[in-house]
Amino acid sequence: MSKKNKMKFSQYRMMLSRYLLPQKKALAGLALLLFSSIGLQLVNPQIIRYFIDTAQSDKTLQPLYYAAALFIGFSLIQQLVSVIATYVSENLAWRATNQLRGDLAEHCLRLDMSFHKSNTSGSIIERVDGDVNALANFFSSFIIHLAGNLLLMIGIILLLFRENIWIGLGMLLFVVFAMIVIQWIRKFAVPVWAKWRQINAEFYGYIGEHLEGTEDTRANGATGFVMNRFYSLLRRMLPLRRKAFLGFSAMWITTIIVFALGNAMAFAISASLWKAGAISIGTVYLIFYYTELLAKPIEKIRTQIEDLQKADASLLRIFELFDTAPKIADGPGAKLPEGPLSVELNEVTFGYDEFPTLQELNLQVKPGEVLGLLGRTGSGKTTLARLMLRFYDPQQGSIRLNGTDIRECKLAELRSRVALVTQNIEILQGTIRDNLTLYDESISDSDIVAVLRELGLRNWYDTLPDGLDTPLASGGASLSAGEAQLLAFARVFLTNPGLVILDEASSRLDPLTEFRMEQAITKLLSSRSCIIIAHRLATVQRADQIVILEQGRIIESGARVKLAADPSSTFSRMLAAGLEEVLA
């Protein structure tokens, strides 16, 4: 693994200190449980030796009964301690990983649109959930188990030295040899596992994207092509999975061979010492038991290192995500006043790539004024809406609301005062209340109901079986297009913005629903500024000012009434000819 792609100790320390140190009491309890278990594991072989040596003597059976009872009691206590330790460590893991999931999800939500355009929702979910799942062991008990197993090994070696220096020395060399071999094997599997996690994220991103668009896929007869791509990804995954499996298998097989060598060494030394009369048969069994027990911490450490391999790959991807900084920086905190907002664009130029989508745009909207923005698809209308909310920043020029550059405002402040309604309505799986408030508990039910009635949804609301607690399906499958559009309006107006941007807001509505919406908009926009972006001329009949865009430039602007009365204006010619298709 290159140094660039290698985890640093400071990164491990940062993750552990951020997500584990807040749970100090649980950590201390887990450490106490594990160290108690270690003590019991070291004591039990001593009891067995005493039992064997006593059984060979001519003493009474009573000491054997005591030894057997003590062994059984300690074994039961050890199992109980192990169960409690597992419960505590799993709790630690869930708390730590859930906090990390929350931090990653919040970070992704703060990233600008360029990140979300270049990453599928499936790949983001795989990072936020899949990579974090791989860290469960790392957070639950990695450090404590590693320290505990090292302590168990040290305890066993010291006790073997206490029995006989040659036994202790032989087992010490065995442990050193085993650890060197395991560490050497480890370095080959981490890069492969990192590549596996990457292709896995791509795979789930592909699945999520095409499951979401399954209707279009089937309608266009593209199922076969989608499945070809699906199997192509599987074919890319298989060699990486095989290499990762071989890496882990090599470590497992190597460990078995090392353990066999350790047992052979222990038998050879103890048999030689017993034959020389230096140790008893009980001590021979003690050495064998400790050698077998020594394999346990080595095996545990091997497992921990395997988990660390997976954690390394996941941690690298998590840190890569955390290191992805939003291109849209939060402003210093300028406040926008209550009431309708004025809008001023000065020489605004923006492009998603080297070709500008908007070029040297200048326009003004007075407080409480309605601006109708017309233009062909691709002329830059929707891009302008995204700039107003700072989904992107212009490469040149500035956008001001009530004289304040929007880059001076906190993003939360800006987006609480500017609202956007698009044609593509996102209905979440949850209650109507959750969909309208987006989990903002400060919005009262009475305010929600009032807005629904204002939008002409009173009859619809009265038919709901559970009122605001009525669940909605993801994507709004249980709603008509008009109901979904009106709910989107209700969601916006509950925030009481000073500027509303309607981007193709009525293009999905039937005439009756659009008429109801027009009536509601008239009331709700009475004390707000508004920019209406539309393909249809009828949509901008309420506009005070008209701006027509073509290839990112303003080709005509002015008062709607004057432009309509001017036979030489582009807007007037559109009205006269009814050229809706010019704007399509």
Order of alpha helices (4+ residues) and beta strands (2+ residues): alpha-alpha-alpha-alpha-alpha-alpha-alpha-alpha-alpha-alpha-alpha-beta-beta-beta-alpha-beta-beta-alpha-beta-beta-alpha-alpha-alpha-beta-alpha-beta-alpha-beta-beta-beta-alpha-alpha
